[in-house]
Amino acid sequence: MIDAQRLKEMEMYKLEADVIRKQSQDIKKKLKEHFNFEIEKYLILDIVENETYHHFCSLVNLAVVNDRLSVENGEILKEGIKEIFKITGDYDRLDKTILIDCDCK
């Protein structure tokens, strides 16, 4: 039997997952419109989780090596993300609110 506290925690986790799912969908849609190519879910999740640009680029390279993204699109994506997020250093964070709050077509 699930107690009230455990039920409340489960509801909270579901709400958090719903927020992440919605943010991922919104960001994926905006980036697809901006770049005009499909972007892997794990790259979108890096943005949702406010990862560093360095980490994002590592995952882009992984996507290229695994034939999930062409070399050309990988370079376009890295440079475009750098511009969108105004990245100045490899360890700058990707601030998801930039994409959630903007119309970046």
C-alpha positions as CSV (number, residue, x, y, z in Angstrom):
1,M,0.0,0.0,0.0
2,I,1.3,3.4,-1.0
3,D,1.2,6.0,1.8
4,A,0.3,9.7,1.2
5,Q,3.9,10.9,1.3
6,R,5.0,8.4,-1.4
7,L,2.0,9.2,-3.5
8,K,2.8,13.0,-3.3
9,E,6.4,12.3,-4.3
10,M,5.3,10.2,-7.3
11,E,3.0,13.0,-8.4
12,M,5.8,15.5,-8.1
13,Y,8.1,13.3,-10.2
14,K,5.4,13.0,-12.8
15,L,5.0,16.8,-12.9
16,E,8.7,17.3,-13.3
17,A,8.8,14.7,-16.1
18,D,5.9,16.5,-17.9
19,V,7.7,19.8,-17.6
20,I,10.9,18.3,-19.1
21,R,8.9,16.7,-21.9
22,K,7.2,19.9,-22.7
23,Q,10.4,21.9,-22.7
24,S,12.1,19.3,-24.9
25,Q,9.3,19.4,-27.4
26,D,9.3,23.2,-27.6
27,I,13.1,23.4,-27.9
28,K,13.2,20.6,-30.5
29,K,10.6,22.4,-32.6
30,K,12.4,25.7,-32.5
31,L,15.7,24.2,-33.3
32,K,14.3,22.2,-36.2
33,E,12.8,25.3,-37.6
34,H,16.0,27.2,-37.1
35,F,18.5,24.6,-38.5
36,N,16.1,22.8,-40.8
37,F,17.3,19.3,-39.8
38,E,16.4,16.8,-37.2
39,I,18.2,17.0,-33.8
40,E,18.6,13.9,-31.6
41,K,16.7,13.8,-28.3
42,Y,19.8,13.5,-26.2
43,L,21.1,16.8,-27.6
44,I,17.9,18.5,-26.8
45,L,18.0,17.1,-23.3
46,D,21.5,18.6,-22.8
47,I,19.9,22.0,-23.4
48,V,17.0,21.3,-21.1
49,E,19.4,20.3,-18.4
50,N,21.5,23.4,-18.9
51,E,24.7,21.5,-19.7
52,T,27.9,23.1,-20.7
53,Y,28.7,23.9,-24.3
54,H,31.7,21.5,-24.0
55,H,29.4,18.7,-23.0
56,F,27.0,19.5,-25.8
57,C,29.8,19.5,-28.4
58,S,31.0,16.2,-27.1
59,L,27.5,14.8,-27.7
60,V,27.3,16.4,-31.1
61,N,30.6,14.6,-32.0
62,L,29.1,11.4,-30.7
63,A,26.0,11.8,-32.9
64,V,28.3,12.3,-35.9
65,V,30.4,9.3,-35.1
66,N,27.2,7.2,-34.7
67,D,25.7,8.5,-38.0
68,R,22.9,10.3,-36.3
69,L,24.1,13.6,-37.7
70,S,26.2,14.5,-40.7
71,V,29.6,16.1,-40.1
72,E,28.4,19.3,-41.9
73,N,25.2,19.5,-39.8
74,G,27.2,18.8,-36.6
75,E,29.4,21.8,-37.3
76,I,26.4,23.9,-38.2
77,L,24.7,22.9,-35.0
78,K,27.7,23.7,-32.8
79,E,28.2,27.1,-34.3
80,G,24.5,27.9,-34.3
81,I,24.1,26.9,-30.6
82,K,27.2,29.0,-29.8
83,E,25.5,32.0,-31.5
84,I,22.0,31.4,-30.0
85,F,23.4,31.1,-26.5
86,K,26.1,33.7,-26.9
87,I,28.8,31.2,-25.8
88,T,32.2,32.7,-25.1
89,G,33.9,29.8,-23.4
90,D,33.7,26.0,-23.7
91,Y,32.3,25.7,-20.2
92,D,29.6,28.2,-20.5
93,R,26.2,26.8,-19.7
94,L,23.4,26.4,-22.2
95,D,20.5,28.4,-20.6
96,K,17.3,26.7,-21.8
97,T,15.3,29.9,-21.0
98,I,16.9,31.5,-24.0
99,L,15.1,29.1,-26.3
100,I,11.9,28.7,-24.2
101,D,11.4,32.5,-24.0
102,C,12.3,33.5,-27.6
103,D,11.1,33.2,-31.1
104,C,14.5,32.3,-32.7
105,K,13.6,31.4,-36.3
